[in-house]
Amino acid sequence: MSGSNSDTPYKNGGLTYKDAGVDIEAGAQLIERIAPAAKATRRPELLGGLGGFAAMAELPEGYEKPILVTGADGVGTKLKIAIDYNRHEFVGQDLVAMCVNDVLVVGAEAFLFLDYYATGKLDIDVAERVIKGIAHGCSLAGCALAGGETAEMPGFYSDGEYDLAGFCVGVVEKAKIIDGTKVSIGDRIIGLPSSGPHSNGYSLIRKVLENSELVPDETLLDELLAPTRIYVKQVRELLESVDVHGMVHVTGGGFYENIPRIFSHDGIAALIDVDSWQRPSVFSWLQQAGNIAEQEMLTTFNCGIGLLLIVAEDDVEATLEALSDQGEAPTQIGTIVAADHQTEAGQILVQ
């Protein structure tokens, strides 16, 4: 959002940059439109405003040994469905969520966010809808939309298409980093519900739609395009009272790929009771319509659980109570066990 593509307008024999497909004035108009939304996310650490070459900020106060934590991500092929059905309002929240939730799981406070919006021909109305969604996501996460970039690249994207990338900066006290080293046998796993597939598995989702030759109705579109939940404020509040041993953002790779990322010791595994929570109906539809095996579901999708918290057994009650008080619906879904633990019906072992 700090401006359109930075190439200098080229004129020779009457040709202009606009003739080549890049409209600098449209980029300027977009900045004017989204400036109030970005301003609403402002934090006191920010220096300057939108439109500069770079965003500057002081570190938040209250840290003795602050460690910077960074994250970058996109929305993926979920964008294709949003574009095809003219649903652009919520993909911005998806972009923010994928970054700030990743930063959160190490215990960090996200305080800066930047976006990259790339398209073949800038549609100001569409871009405004997308970037206001980004600003809304930043408000939910408590971080500032500090700037970004709008790139107009004619001939690179098909008509009406755009892509998004997000970049997040967070900070955590060095002594409070959550890196999984405290995770041990006997710890309990608590799940927080997702809003749906979030921003993962959409290449498979689109394949299911293609194979079934189904044109999704408004209800199915609502379920498929529900924005990724942002867990920052409720979890940051929890960290003030509970010693959380580990956290997992259930993104691409589902349970089987993401849970082992928090293990710092050999010989342990997560025993998950997959019947302990109610999956949103969209997952049942996907599994049935696509004839998708259960392991494939759990390797591709979050299946209704977007964030995992690992706490000591003695802290389970306090964790459930604290999260419930904030309007969450936490569920105890598993236990940390030895890697050779035997599973029973309705359980999976992830190591």
N, C-alpha and C positions, 0 to 999 in steps of 0.2 A: 504494500500500500504506500510505500515511499515514493511511488511514481510508476509510470509505464516504462517499458523497455528502454534502456538508457542510450541506445544508438542515436547518433546525431541525425536530424532530418536531412535528407539528401535531395538536392535539386540539380538537375542537369537536363537542359533541353526542355524545361517545363515540368518534368516529373517531380512529384513530391512524395514524402514519406506516406501520406494518406493514400496516394495512388497505389503504393505498394501494399497497402492493407493495414497500416498502423495509424491509428487515430489518437494523437497525443492529447487533443482536447477532450476526448472521451475519458481518458485516464484521469485528467484533472477534474472533470465533473464527478467521477466516481469518488475521488478523495474528498471532495466537498460533501457528497452525500453520506459517506460513512464516518466522517469525522466526529459527529455527535455520539454515535454508538461507541467509537473507540474511546472518546473522552470519558464516557460513563464508566469505563473500566480502569481509569487512571489510579495509580498508587503513588504514595508520596515519594517513593524512591526514584521515580522517573525524572529525568532531566530533559527539557525540551518537549516538542510535540511531534505530530506527524509531518512528513514531508522532507525530513533531513536525509542525509546519506546513510546515517546509522542511528540506532537507538542507544541511548546512554541511561544508566541507572546506578544508583548507589546500592550497596548491599543492604538488605533489611536490618534493622536494629535488633539487638538482643542476642546476638550470636557471639560466643567467645572464640570458637575456631570454626568459622563457616566453611563448608565444603560446597562448591558449585556442582549442581547435578543437571545434566542436559538430556533432552530427548527430541527425537524427530520421527515423524510418521506421516501417513497419508490416510485417505479414506478408502482407496482401492476401488474395485469395480462396483461397489455400491453406488458410486457416482453415476454409472451407466443407467441404472434403474431410475435414479433421481432425474437425470436428464431426459430419459425417454418419456417420463410421465410428468414432467414439469413440476417437480417437487424439490425445490432448492433451499427451503427455509432451514432444514435441520442438519444438512451435511456439514455445516460449519461447526455445530456442536460435536459431531462425530470427530472432526479433525482435532479439536481441542482435547476432547476426552481421551483419544488414543495417546496423546502426548502426556497430559497431566496425570493420568492414572499410572502410566509407567514411572514417572518421576515420584509419585506418591509412594509406591511400594518400597522404596528405600528410606522412607520417612521424611522426604523432602517437602518443603513448601514451594509450590510453583508461584513465581512472581512476575515472570515476563513471558510473553508469547508473541511470535511473529508468524505471518502466513505468506505463502507463495501461491498466487492464483495465475494460472497459465491458460491461454485460450487462443484460438485462431483469429477470431474477430470479437472484440470486446462488446458484449451486450451489457450496457450499464445496469439495466433493470435486474437481470439475472445476477450479475456480480454483486449488486447491492444486497439482494436477498441472501446470498451466500455469506457475505462478509458480516452482515448484521447477525447472522447465525453464529459466526465465529465470536463476535463480541458478546453475544448472550452466553456462549460456552465459557468465555473468560470470566464473565460475572459469576457464573455458578462455581467456578474454580477459585475465584478470588485473586486472579492474576491480571496483569495489565496487558492489553493489546497494544504493544509498543510500536509496531510498524510491520512492514512486510514488503512485498513486491507484486506488482501486477504486470505480467508479461503478455504482450499481444504478438503472436507469432503466426502470421498468415501462411497457409500451406502446410503447417505442421500438425494442426488438429482439424478434424472434420467440422463442418458447419454445426454450430450449437454445442460443441463439446468443450469441456474445460477439465483441468486437473488441479488438485490441491496438494500442498505439502505444508506441514506445520512444524514449528521449532519452539521448544520450551526450555526455559532456564529456571532452575529451582535452587534452593539452598537448604542445607541440613547441618545441624550441629554435629561435629565429627564424632562426639561420644554417643550420639543418638542414631547413628546410621543403622538401618535394619538390613542386614546382609545374610540372614539365615544361619549365622554361626550359633545362635541360641536354640535353634530348632532341634528337638530331641524326642526320643521315643516316649510316648505317653501324652505328648501335646495334642490338643484338639484343633480341628479344622472347622472354621465357621465361614459359611458362604453368604454373600450378599447378592440379591437377585439382579439379573440383567433385565433390560427392557426388550430383549429379543436377540437376534444375531449380532447386535452391535455393528461392528464394521469388518467382520471376518466371515470367510466362507462364501462370499458372494459370487465367485466364479462357479462354484457348485450350485448355488441357488439359481443363478441364471441358466445353468444347464438343465436343472429340474424344470424350470419354466419353459425352456425351449423344447425339451423332450415331451412334456405333457401338452404342448401346444395351447397352454392356458394363458389367457389375457387376464391378469390379476384385477380383481375388483377393488373398490376403495378400501374395504376392510383389510384385505390381504396386503395392499400397499401400505396401509397404516402400520401393520405388523412388521413388514419387511424394512420399512424406512424409519421405524421408531429410532430416535437419536440415541447414541451410546450414552449410558449413564456416567455421570461424573461423581466420583465418590470422595472427593477431596475434603469437603468441609466436615462431613460426619466422621471420617476416619481421623482427620487431624484432631478433632475434638476427643475421640477415643484415646489417642496417643497421650493425651494429658493425664489419663487416669489408669491406663492398662499398659503393661509391658508386653507389647506385641513382638513375638519372636520372628515372625516372617509374614510376608504378604505376596500374593500372586495375582497379577492382572491376567485374567483368562482371555487371551487374544488369539491370534492365528496359531493353530496347533492345538487348541483346546486344552483338555486336561493333561493328556499324555505328553505334550511338548512343553507346557509352561510350568507345571508343578516342579519338575526336577531342577529348574533354574534357580530355585531357592535353596536347594540342598547343598550344604557346605561340607557334609560328612558322608563318608561311605557307609553302607550297611543299613540305611534307613529308607523308608518308602511311605507313601501316603495311601492309606486304606480309605476309599471313598464309597459311601453307601449311595448308589445312584438312584435309589428309591426314596431318599429322604427329603426330596423337594419336588414340588409340582412344576413341571416344565411348561412354559408358555405354549399355547396351542400351535403356534407357527412351527415349532420343532417337530411336533407330531405330524403335521401336514407335510413338511419337508421329507421326513423319514419315510412316510408312506408313499408320497407321490414320486419320490426318487428311488424307492426301494434301497435305502441306504442302511448298511449294517450298523449295529450299535457302536462298535469300536470306531468306525469311520465317523459317526456322529460326534463321539467324544474326542476325536482327534482333530475335527474340523471346526466344531462350534462350541460355544460356551454352554449350550443346552439349558440356559436359564440361570446360570450362576456367573456373574461378571467379575467378582473379586473374592479372593480367599484370604482369611486372616488365621494365622496359626498362633495359638496362645497356650499357656500352661493350663492343665486341667483345673487348677484352683482359680483361674481367672475367667473360666467360661461364663459363669453366671453374671459377673460384673460386665463382661463384654456384651453379652446378649441384652442386658438391661440398659447399658449406655447407648447402644445402637437403636434399641427399640424406642427409647426416650426421644431420639431424633427423628422418629418416623420411619426408620428402616424396618425391614422384615428379615432379620438374620436367622440362619438355620445352621445347627451343628450337623455337618455332613460327613465328618470323617475323623480319623486319628492317625498320628504318626506312629508307625510300627517298624519292626525289624524287616529287612528286605526279603527275608524268606518266609514271611507270614503267609498263611494259607487263607484264601478268600472263600467266602460262602456265597450263596445265591444273592444276587442284587448288589454285589460288591466288586470293585476293581482295585487292583494294586498298581500304583504308579511309582516308578523308581528311576 
